[in-house]
Amino acid sequence: MKKISVILAVLLTVLSANAQDGVKSVKAATKALESAKAATLDAKKNTKMATWFKYGQALVDAYNSPAGNAMVGMDEEDVAYFNGNEKAVSEETVTLSGQQYTKKVCDTKNYYYDAEGKVAIIEVTQPIEKDALTLAVDAFAKAAQFDNGAKTKDIVAALNDVNNKLNNDGVRAYTFGEFAEASRLFEAASVAKSTKPCSQLDSAAIYNAAMTALLAGDNARAKSFYEKCEEIGYYGNDGDVFTKLSEIATKDGNADESKAILERGFVKFPESQLIIVGLINAYMGSDEGTDRIFELLDKAKVNEPNNASLYYVEGDIRQKLGQTDEAIAAFDKCSEINPDYEFGYIGKGILFYNKAFEYSELASNENDDAKWKEYVDKLEVSLKACVEPFEKAFEIVKDPQVKKSVAEYLKNACFRFREQDDTFKAKYEKYAAAAE
């Protein structure tokens, strides 16, 4: 099972508070729905806003009712209280998306309790009306057609409520590994949000419709939603909309299109590791070589000559390509342009640290004593060389997590020399404490 994405995790947090105050009994909700639906078939009533709005509300009530009065976040005692001490028919332990839950089966729904004993998922097993929420969107849209503006606020609120519920259902389907269904539900959520008079974009729902379609293996559907994301300027995490579109193009055998997509992404996200690695792989596997990547960088530098991060990106790419001297020069240029930009120093420090690791690996596999000593000497030179740039980064970095990471590198680098040199011993103790 795929690890849940950041965007889906945010949705779970927001939607977990989705209360269902005053939920009707299944019998009452069914009867109300039948009555409201009949009114829409009456020629004297079906041209009135109230008829369609009431039908939409009845559909939402029909959706809510089988789930009972429990809410996500309640413990078992609260669930029993609000559901009139309804007893579960059975229970079992299940694993969903790598998480363990206690599943309690009731007449019309299943409750999934997390490790803390709180309701995490509510699954309706006996809906009153299939696709009640998508039907409700149509009903509210119809109500808007006959509205003179008096009920606009109420219709917008109703559509937003349906949007939330559909997103919630999409997250649940994702958790169950039902990726195609999740994609359908996220699409429906975006439609609810864009329906007049709500008329808003649900960018996250469109993105999630793409992501889950890709997981379901429906590349054509995923492509259409990812292209919509690019069109509306919603690029996902670190520009991954471009990498996903590139991946789909590659699978379709369109290598040139794949590279063109990555290039578009690189213009907007020149520091994205996903895009950088994609470009390197794309051009290293072609006759063009990697020069094209540096052409793109040079164009960006012309537009932003004082953007230090562009030189950091160049150094990072050249390091990945094994161009050590050029990478060092790029990191130094980065720090020269902006001495307060810690990543120029961090990039140079990591370069030397990684070189030390490479020499360590070579030494551990070397049987010739002379060669072994040569590798060890180079290892120690590289380890000492990484200390200065890392220390400069440590002095200026503000992000506590980055600072801790830099301290970890420094601790490891100084460890080897702590018994030989009091200066390195003091440095080791300082950075070991900072890394905790």
C-alpha positions in Angstrom: 0.0 0.0 0.0 1.3 3.4 -0.9 2.1 5.8 1.9 -0.5 8.5 2.2 0.4 11.8 0.5 0.9 15.1 2.3 -2.2 16.6 0.5 -4.4 13.6 1.5 -3.1 13.9 5.1 -4.2 17.5 5.2 -7.6 16.5 3.9 -7.9 13.9 6.6 -7.2 16.5 9.3 -9.6 19.0 7.9 -12.4 16.6 7.2 -12.3 14.7 10.5 -14.3 17.4 12.1 -17.2 16.9 9.7 -20.1 16.7 12.1 -23.5 15.2 11.4 -25.8 17.0 13.8 -29.3 15.8 13.9 -28.9 12.8 11.7 -32.3 11.3 10.8 -33.1 7.7 11.3 -32.7 5.5 8.1 -36.5 5.1 8.0 -37.2 8.8 8.3 -34.5 9.7 5.8 -35.8 7.2 3.3 -39.4 8.5 3.6 -38.2 12.1 3.3 -36.2 11.3 0.2 -39.1 9.6 -1.5 -41.3 12.6 -0.8 -38.8 15.1 -2.0 -38.0 13.1 -5.2 -41.7 12.8 -6.0 -42.0 16.6 -5.8 -39.3 17.0 -8.5 -41.6 14.9 -10.8 -44.6 17.2 -10.2 -45.0 19.7 -13.0 -46.4 22.2 -10.7 -43.5 22.0 -8.2 -40.4 21.2 -10.3 -39.9 24.8 -11.5 -39.5 26.0 -7.9 -36.2 26.6 -6.2 -37.5 25.2 -2.9 -38.4 21.8 -4.5 -34.9 21.2 -5.7 -33.2 22.6 -2.6 -35.3 20.3 -0.4 -34.5 17.3 -2.7 -30.8 18.1 -2.4 -31.1 18.3 1.4 -33.0 15.0 1.5 -30.2 13.4 -0.6 -27.6 14.6 1.9 -29.7 13.4 4.8 -30.0 10.0 3.1 -26.2 10.0 2.7 -25.7 10.8 6.4 -28.3 8.6 8.0 -26.7 5.1 7.6 -23.5 6.4 9.1 -25.3 7.1 12.4 -24.5 9.9 14.8 -20.9 9.1 15.4 -18.1 11.3 14.2 -14.4 10.8 13.4 -12.5 11.3 16.6 -15.1 9.9 19.0 -14.2 7.1 21.4 -16.3 4.0 21.8 -18.2 5.3 24.8 -19.2 8.5 22.9 -20.2 6.4 19.8 -22.4 4.2 22.0 -24.0 7.3 23.6 -24.8 9.1 20.4 -26.0 5.9 18.6 -28.4 4.8 21.4 -26.1 2.0 22.6 -26.2 0.2 19.3 -24.2 -3.0 19.5 -21.7 -4.1 16.9 -22.5 -7.3 15.2 -18.8 -8.4 15.1 -15.3 -7.0 15.2 -11.9 -7.8 13.8 -8.4 -6.3 13.5 -7.6 -5.1 10.0 -4.6 -3.3 8.4 -5.2 -0.4 6.0 -2.4 1.6 4.4 0.0 0.1 6.9 -2.1 1.1 9.9 -3.9 -1.3 12.2 -7.5 -0.7 13.1 -10.2 -2.4 15.1 -13.2 -2.8 12.7 -16.6 -2.9 14.4 -19.4 -4.1 12.1 -22.9 -2.5 12.6 -26.1 -2.9 10.7 -25.6 -0.2 8.1 -22.0 0.8 8.7 -18.5 -0.2 9.9 -16.5 1.9 12.4 -12.7 1.6 12.3 -11.0 2.5 15.6 -7.3 3.5 15.6 -4.7 2.5 18.2 -5.9 5.2 20.5 -9.5 3.9 20.5 -10.8 6.8 18.4 -13.0 6.4 15.3 -10.8 7.0 12.3 -13.0 5.8 9.4 -16.8 5.4 9.0 -17.8 3.1 6.2 -21.4 3.0 5.1 -22.3 -0.5 3.9 -26.0 -0.1 3.2 -26.6 3.3 1.6 -30.2 4.5 1.1 -29.4 6.0 -2.3 -26.4 5.1 -4.4 -24.4 8.2 -5.4 -26.6 10.4 -3.2 -24.0 13.1 -3.1 -23.5 13.5 -6.9 -27.3 13.5 -7.2 -27.4 16.2 -4.6 -25.0 18.4 -6.6 -27.3 18.2 -9.6 -30.3 19.1 -7.3 -28.6 22.1 -5.8 -27.5 23.2 -9.3 -31.1 23.0 -10.4 -32.2 25.0 -7.3 -29.7 27.7 -8.3 -31.4 27.9 -11.8 -34.7 28.9 -10.2 -33.3 31.0 -7.4 -33.7 34.8 -7.5 -30.6 35.3 -5.4 -32.3 34.9 -2.0 -30.9 31.4 -1.4 -27.5 31.8 -3.0 -25.7 31.7 0.3 -27.5 28.5 1.4 -26.9 26.8 -1.9 -23.2 27.6 -1.8 -23.0 26.3 1.8 -24.7 23.1 0.6 -22.3 22.6 -2.3 -19.3 23.1 0.0 -20.7 20.6 2.4 -21.1 18.0 -0.4 -17.6 18.8 -1.6 -16.2 18.0 1.9 -18.1 14.8 2.1 -16.9 13.6 -1.3 -13.3 14.5 -0.5 -13.7 12.5 2.8 -15.1 9.5 0.8 -12.1 9.8 -1.6 -9.7 9.7 1.3 -11.5 6.6 2.7 -11.4 4.8 -0.7 -7.7 5.6 -1.0 -7.1 4.2 2.5 -8.9 1.0 1.4 -6.7 0.7 -1.7 -9.7 1.4 -4.0 -7.8 3.9 -6.2 -10.1 4.0 -9.2 -13.1 4.7 -6.9 -11.1 7.3 -5.0 -10.3 9.1 -8.3 -14.0 9.1 -9.2 -14.9 10.6 -5.8 -12.2 13.3 -5.9 -13.4 14.3 -9.4 -16.9 14.5 -8.1 -15.7 16.7 -5.2 -14.1 19.1 -7.7 -17.3 19.2 -9.7 -19.3 20.0 -6.6 -17.0 22.9 -5.8 -17.1 24.3 -9.3 -20.9 24.1 -9.6 -22.7 27.4 -9.8 -23.2 29.4 -7.6 -20.2 28.0 -5.7 -18.0 28.3 -8.8 -14.7 27.6 -7.1 -11.7 25.4 -8.0 -10.8 22.6 -5.7 -7.2 22.2 -6.8 -6.3 19.6 -4.2 -9.3 17.4 -5.3 -8.2 17.6 -9.0 -4.6 16.7 -8.0 -5.9 13.8 -5.9 -8.0 12.6 -8.8 -4.9 12.5 -10.9 -2.7 10.8 -8.2 -5.2 8.0 -7.5 -5.9 7.4 -11.2 -2.2 6.9 -11.7 -2.2 4.4 -8.8 -5.1 2.6 -10.4 -3.1 2.3 -13.6 -5.4 4.6 -15.6 -2.6 6.7 -17.2 -4.9 8.5 -19.6 -7.2 9.6 -16.8 -4.3 10.6 -14.6 -2.8 12.6 -17.5 -6.0 14.6 -18.1 -6.1 15.7 -14.4 -2.4 16.4 -14.1 -2.7 18.6 -17.2 -5.6 20.4 -15.6 -3.4 20.9 -12.5 -0.7 22.5 -14.7 -3.3 24.6 -16.4 -4.6 26.1 -13.1 -1.1 26.5 -11.6 -1.4 23.8 -9.0 1.9 21.8 -9.2 1.8 19.5 -6.2 4.7 18.7 -3.9 8.0 20.1 -5.2 6.6 20.3 -8.8 5.7 16.6 -8.9 2.9 17.3 -11.4 5.6 17.7 -14.0 7.4 14.5 -13.0 4.2 12.5 -13.1 3.3 13.9 -16.6 6.8 13.1 -17.7 6.5 9.6 -16.3 3.2 9.0 -18.2 4.7 10.3 -21.4 7.7 8.0 -21.0 5.3 5.0 -20.5 3.5 6.1 -23.7 6.8 6.0 -25.6 7.0 9.8 -26.0 10.6 10.5 -24.9 10.7 14.0 -26.4 7.4 15.0 -24.8 8.7 13.6 -21.5 11.8 15.8 -21.6 9.8 18.9 -22.7 7.5 18.5 -19.7 10.5 18.2 -17.3 12.0 21.3 -18.9 8.8 23.2 -18.2 8.9 22.1 -14.7 12.5 23.0 -14.3 11.8 26.6 -15.3 9.3 26.8 -12.4 11.0 24.6 -9.9 14.8 24.7 -10.6 15.6 23.3 -7.1 13.2 20.4 -7.3 15.3 17.2 -6.8 12.5 15.2 -8.5 12.8 17.3 -11.7 16.6 17.5 -11.6 16.9 13.7 -11.3 14.4 13.2 -14.0 16.2 15.6 -16.4 19.6 13.9 -15.7 18.1 10.5 -16.4 16.3 11.7 -19.5 19.4 13.4 -21.0 22.0 10.8 -20.0 19.9 8.2 -21.7 19.8 10.2 -25.0 22.2 11.3 -27.6 22.0 14.9 -26.5 23.9 14.3 -23.3 23.5 16.5 -20.2 24.6 19.8 -21.8 20.9 20.7 -22.3 20.4 20.8 -18.5 23.2 23.4 -18.2 21.7 25.4 -21.1 18.5 25.7 -19.2 20.4 26.8 -16.1 22.3 29.4 -18.0 19.1 30.8 -19.3 17.8 31.0 -15.8 21.0 32.8 -14.7 20.6 35.4 -17.4 17.2 36.2 -16.0 18.3 36.1 -12.4 22.0 36.7 -12.2 22.0 37.2 -8.4 20.0 34.1 -7.6 22.4 32.1 -5.6 20.2 29.0 -5.5 20.7 28.5 -9.3 24.4 28.0 -8.6 23.6 25.6 -5.8 21.4 23.6 -8.3 24.3 23.6 -10.8 26.6 22.3 -8.1 24.2 19.6 -7.1 23.7 18.4 -10.7 27.5 18.4 -11.4 28.1 16.5 -8.2 25.5 13.9 -9.3 27.3 13.7 -12.7 30.7 13.2 -11.0 32.0 16.6 -12.1 33.7 17.4 -8.8 35.8 20.4 -9.7 32.9 22.1 -11.5 30.6 21.3 -8.6 32.9 22.9 -6.1 33.2 26.0 -8.3 29.4 26.3 -8.5 29.0 25.9 -4.8 31.7 28.6 -4.2 30.0 30.9 -6.6 26.7 30.4 -4.8 28.3 31.4 -1.5 30.0 34.4 -3.1 26.7 35.7 -4.5 24.9 35.3 -1.2 27.1 34.5 1.8 24.0 34.2 4.0 22.6 31.4 1.8 23.5 28.3 3.8 23.0 25.7 1.0 26.0 26.8 -1.0 28.1 25.7 2.1 26.0 22.7 2.7 26.3 21.5 -0.9 30.1 21.8 -0.7 30.2 20.1 2.6 28.2 17.2 1.4 30.3 16.8 -1.7 33.5 16.4 0.4 31.7 14.2 2.9 30.4 11.9 0.2 33.9 11.7 -1.3 35.2 10.6 2.1 32.6 7.9 2.1 33.6 6.7 -1.4 37.3 6.5 -0.3 36.2 4.6 2.8 34.4 2.0 0.6 37.4 1.7 -1.7 39.8 1.2 1.3 37.6 -1.4 2.9 37.7 -3.5 -0.3 41.5 -3.0 -1.0 44.0 -5.7 -0.2 47.1 -3.8 -1.4 48.6 -2.0 1.6 49.9 0.9 -0.4 46.6 1.4 -2.2 44.8 1.1 1.1 46.9 3.8 2.7 46.3 6.1 -0.3 42.6 5.7 0.0 42.7 6.3 3.8 44.8 9.5 3.3 42.3 10.8 0.7 39.4 9.8 3.1 40.9 12.0 5.9 41.7 14.9 3.6 38.1 14.9 2.3 36.6 14.6 5.8 38.7 17.6 7.0 37.7 19.5 3.9 34.0 19.2 4.6 34.3 20.7 8.1 34.8 24.3 7.1 31.8 24.7 4.8 29.6 22.8 7.2 30.7 25.0 10.1 29.9 28.1 8.0 26.4 26.7 7.3 25.9 25.8 11.0 26.6 29.5 12.0 24.0 31.0 9.7 21.3 28.3 9.2 18.0 29.2 10.9 15.9 26.2 10.3 16.3 24.0 13.5 16.0 20.7 11.5 18.6 21.7 8.9 20.9 22.9 11.7 20.6 19.6 13.4 21.3 17.8 10.2 24.4 19.9 9.6 25.5 19.2 13.2 25.2 15.4 12.5 27.5 15.7 9.5 30.0 17.7 11.6 29.8 15.2 14.5 30.5 12.3 12.2 33.4 14.1 10.4 35.1 15.2 13.6 34.7 11.8 15.3 37.6 10.3 13.4 40.1 12.9 14.6 38.9 13.5 18.1 41.6 11.4 19.8 44.4 13.0 17.6 43.6 16.6 17.9 42.1 18.6 20.8 40.5 21.1 18.4 38.6 18.3 16.7 37.7 16.8 20.1 36.1 20.1 21.1 34.3 20.3 17.8 33.1 16.8 18.1 31.6 17.4 21.5 30.0 20.7 20.4 28.3 19.2 17.4 27.4 15.9 19.0 25.5 18.0 21.6 23.8 20.0 18.8 22.8 16.9 16.9 20.8 15.5 19.8 
